[in-house]
Amino acid sequence: MVHDVSGPGVLKVFERLREQGIPVDRLKDPSKVWVAEDHFVPSADKISAENIVKLSNFTREYGIEKHFRYGMGQYGICHTLSHEEALVLPGQVYVGGDSHTNTTGALGAFACGLGHTDVAYVLLNGRIWFKVPETLYFQINGRLPDHVMAKDVILSIIRNIGTAGGTGTVIEYRGSGISDMSMEQRMTVCNMSIEAGARAGLIAPDEKTFRYLRGRRYTPEDYEEMVDAWRRDLTTDSGATFAKSYTIHTDEIAPQVSWGTNPAMTCDVTQSVPIPVDRVFIGSCTNARLEDLIDAARAARGRRVAPGVDAMVVPGSQDVKRQAEEMGLDRVFRDAGFEWRESGCSMCLGMNPDILEPGQRCASTSNRNFEGRQGAGGRTHLVSPVMAAAAAVSGHFVDVREMDLN
């Protein structure tokens, strides 16, 4: 996978290879390549718009048919499309020009982000060199308490092991807490594995996985035969050993709020102060799927965004947007004073017009709170969708468990 940021970077690598006399006139297998326009849309400047044009020229020149174009039919965030369209399947090795490619490990795929040079190599050769990583094992036990979400689980994990705690490893998530999660919740957990330094996050596929992938646009015709093989082969061996093992009890996890400038700088909402927020962003590849919007709508329904707060909801794909509108979620958000947007990365990373002004604070469902991530001089506080919506209507961070969300 390449998108409107990594694609132009890959093309620069192709140009350097041409200068060295290395042929780059064809890809190994264009049918295994797909392209998304999500980061630079809508384009904020001439350079961003030119990158979109370069991407279109690239797909046309190399015969890439799977191109999800902004403003044309089904499009959205690359890490939503990857599973929503069944572009990646269990047991596959999937690489993309983006660090949050990890998301699709929730399907039982080895999903890993690569840099421009490595992506170029894969496109031309159909393979890549990996050192087999060690595995960290997280046993997640118990059903999530009310108003505690998958985002709280992964933030709690990163808080405990640090942003370097999984460096170079694959993190495997198992246990009743994982099996009880929906596919969308599992994707949130795997999405942020990179924030703990991991190469990938993995969850073994189960019947929920197989049901989820049935009947999607690129689901193979021999899908049921593949499922039989996955049931047999894609499980952890009983005698497997791990570099480190951890046990997490979900009933000990509270809603989380990040306070610093990396995802490990996080605390329970009960340990935080009622920090006022200026902006609220419900979106990103971490938390812009349909279930996320349903959860956020519970805190928005029948309430109004607090004075002085600018809140927006950005679905992860046009298909998510369509389903949400069929359920009336767009009306819930609009009635509450949220802006209802087209799909894309939006405020997650400040590469388009959706940015923070200096001094503003944002309650964000995204994955990174690095300094300047959402705009120079702004501050990002990572929270779950329901916590973000609660902050929007309250004007500051609150413990969503104390709200009446029935």
N, C-alpha and C positions, 0 to 999 in steps of 0.2 A: 504494500500500500504506500502510495505517496499522496501528499496533499499540496495545497497551494503555497506552503512554506517549504516543505522538503523537496517538492518537485523541481522548482527552479534551481535549488542547490544541487540536485542530482544532475541536472542539465549542464551545470558548470563543470562537474566532474567529467561528463561526456566530452565537453569541449577540450579539456586538458588531455583526455585520452586520445582524441583525434589529432591533437598537436604532436603527440608522441608516436603517431602512426598506428595506433591500436584501433581496429575496426569497431564501430559502435552503431552500425547501420541497422541492426535488428536485435530484438530481445529474445531471450531463450524461449519464453512461452508467454505471449501477451495475454492468453486466456486466464493466467494465474495472477494477473496484475489488475489492480483497480485504483481509481483516482477519485479524491473528494475535494470539493471546494468548501472550506469551512472556517479557516482562520482569518483570512483577509476580507471577509464578506460581512456587510457591504464594504467596499474598498474605501479607505480613508484618504488615499493619495494616488498620484500617477503610478508610482512604483508598484503599489499593491495591485492596481488594475492591470498593469503590464504583466505581473506574475500570473494572473488568471489567464491572460491571453497566451502566455508561454505554455501553460498547462494544456490548454485546448490544442495548441499546435503539436505538443508532445504526444498526446493521445492519438491525434490524427496521423502523425508521421509514423508511429510505431504500431498502429492497428490495435490500440487498447479500446475495447468496446465498453467496458464497465467504468463509465465516467459520470459521476454524480454532480451535475452542474447546478450551481447556485441559481435559484429562481426558475428552474425548469424541472417540473415533476417532482419525483422523489429525490430529495437531497438532505444533507444534514451533517452532523459531526461524524467524522470518520469512525470513531470508536463506538458509535451507536449503529452505524450502517453495517459494520463488520459482522455483528451477530444478527441484527434485525433482518438482513438480506441473506443470511446463511452463506456469507462469503468465506467464512472460516468454519471448519468442522472439528469435532473432537479428534485428538491424536495427530493433528497436523502441526507442522512447524510454520508459524506465521510471523513474518517480520514486516515492520512498517517504519517509515521515516518520522516517527514520533514516539516520545518516551512513554506515553500512556497506551501504547499498543498492548500493554499488560492486561488491559480490560478483558480481552477475549480469552484469557486463561480460565475464565469462569466456565467456558465450554469444554475444558479439558484439552485445550490446545497449548502448545508451547508458544506463547505470544510475546515477542521481544522487540523493543525499539532499537533501531540502528541509526548511525550517522549517514551523511550523504554518500560518502565513499563506499561504505559497505552496502548501502541500498543499490548503488550503481552496479556493484559487483554482482549482487543477486539478480538484478534485472538482466544482466548480460550472460550470466553463467548458470542461474537456477540453483545455486548452492552457496553456502557460506561456512566459514570455519568457526566452530565454537569449542571452547574448553568446557567439558561437561561440569556444570556447577554442583556444589554441595547443596543439600536441601535443608531448610529450616521447616519444622513441623509445628503448626498451631492447631491444637485440639480446642475447638470452640464448643462448649457445653451449654445446653439450655436454650429455651425459647426467649426471644427478645422481649423485654418488658414493654408495656405500653409506652409509646412515644419515644422509645429508644430505637434507633435505626442502624442499618448496616454502616452508614457513615460514622456513627459513634463507635462502632466496633473497630473499624480500621484506624480511626484517629487514636483510639485508646491503645491499640497495638503499637503504633508508631511512637506515641508518647512514652511507652514503656521500654522499647528497644532502641529508640533513637533513629535518626535519619540515616545512620550508617550501620544500623544493627543487622541488616540483611545484605550488606554489600557483597556483590558477586554471586549471591545464592539464588535459588528458587525457593519461594515460600509456598508450602502446601498447606491448605486449609481443609480441615476435616472436623468431624464431630456432629452431634445432634444440632448444634446451633447453625451449622452450615447446611445440613440436609433439610432443616426446617425453613431456611431462607428461600425466597423466590429466586428465579434466575436473575432478575433485575437487581436484587440485593447482592447477590454473589458478584455481579459485575462491578458494583461499587467497591467491594472489598478488594478484588483483584486489580482494579484500576489504580489504586493508590499503593500497590506493592512497591512501585518504583520510588515512592517517597520514603520508604525504609531502606533504599539502596539496592533492592533486589533486581535481578535480571528479569524475573517473571514471577507471577503468582499463578498457582494452579489449584483447581478443584476438580476432582475426578467426576466424570459425567455419570449421571444417574437417570432415572426415568423422567424426572423433571426436565433435564437437559434434552432428552430425546423428544419429548412432547413439544418442547419449545421450538425445536428446529424443523418440525414437520410442516410441510406445505408452504415454505417460504420461497421467495423468488428463485434462489439458486440452490435449493435443496435438490440433491441428485436423484435421478430416477431409481437407482438401486439403493435408496436410503435405508430401507428396512433390513437389507442384507448387511449393510454397514453397521447398523445398530446392534445386530447380533454379535458382530466381531468386537464392538466397543464394550459391550457388556462383559465379554470374556476377557479382554486384554487390558482395558484402560482402568485398572484398579491398582492400588499400591500393594506390593507383595507383602505377605504376612511377616516376612523376616527382614523387611527393609530397615536400614539404619539411617539416622539423621545427624547432621552436624550439631543441631540443638533442637530441643523440644520444649514447647510451652503449653500451658493449659490456661484457658480463659473461661471464666464463668460469666455468662451474659447477665445474670441477675446482679452482678457487681458493677455493671457499666451504667453510667449516667449520661445524659446528653452532654456532648462535648462542645467547647468553644476554644478556638485557638487564640492566643493572646500575643504571640511573638512574630518572628519572621521566618519560621520554618514549621512544617506540620507537627514536629515533635513538641513544639511550644504550645501545648494544649492543656486544658484543665476541665474538670467537671463544671457544669454551669453553676453548681452550688458554691464553687470556689471563686467564681468571678464576681466582678462588680457590674452594676447595671450601666454598661458603657452605651452612650447614645450612638445611633447609627445614622448616616446620611443617605446611604444607598443600600439596596437589597438586591442581590442577583441570585435568582433561582434558575440554574442552567448548568452547562458544561458536560463533558463526557463522564463526569462522576455521578451527577445527579440531575439528569434532564430526561429520564425515561418516564413512561406513563405513570408507574407507581409512585415515583417521586412527586409528580404533579398532583396526584390524588392526595398524597399525604400533606403536601403544602396547602392544598385547598381546604383541608379540614381546619387549619388555623386562620385562613382568610375568610371563610364563609360567614356572612352576617356581620363582618367587621369592616373597618376602614383603615387604610394605611395612615399612620400617624402624621400629623402636620410636619412638613419639612423633610420627609423621607421620600426618596425617589426609588420606587420598586419596579422591577421588571421580571417577567417570566419568559424564558427562551427555551422552547422544546428542543430535544436532542435531534429530531428529524421531522420532516414534513409528515411522515406517517404518524409519529407520536402526536404532532399538532392536530392532525385530522381526528384521531381517536379521542383526544382530549376535548375537542370541540363537539364531537358527537355526544360526549358525556355531559356537556355543559360547563366544563371546567373553565373555559375561557370567560364565560359570563360571571362565574364566581370571582375570578381574579379581577376582571374589569370593574365589576360592581364594588369591589373592595378598594379600587384605586391603583391596581397594578397595571403596568403596560404589558400587553400581550404581543409577543414578537414572532417573527419568522425564525426558523431554526438556523443554528450556527454556533460557533464558539463564543461570540459576543464578548462579554466583559471578563471572561476567564483570564485573558492574557494581554489585554491592551494593545492588540494589533489592528484594531478597527476603531470606529468613532466612539465605541462604548468604553470610556475610561473614567477613572476617578480624577477629581481635581485635587490639587495639593491640600492636605489636611483633612480630607474626607475619609470616613470609615465605612467599610462595606461588610455587611453580613452576606457571605457568599457560600454557595454550595459547591464551589470549585475545589481544586485539589492542592493549590499552592498559594502560600501567603508570603512569598519572598518580597523583599523590599522593592516597591515599584512595579510589582507584577501586574496590577490592574491600573496603573497610572502613576507617574512620578509624584512622590510626596503623599500618595494615598496609603491607607492601611487596610489590609484584608483580614477578616476574621472568618475562619472556616467553620461551618456548621452544617447540620443536616437540613433537608428541605423544610421540614416542619418547624425547626428552630429558626430558619431564615424568615419564614412567613410570620412566625410569632414575633420576631424582632421588628418586622415591618409594621405590624399593627400596634405594637407597643411603643415603638420608637427607641427601644434599647433591648439588650439581651435579657430574656426571661427564661425561667424554668418551664418549659412547655408542659411538663407533667402537672403543673398547677393550674393549667387552663382547662376550661370546659370545651372539649372538642367533639362532643357527641352531636 
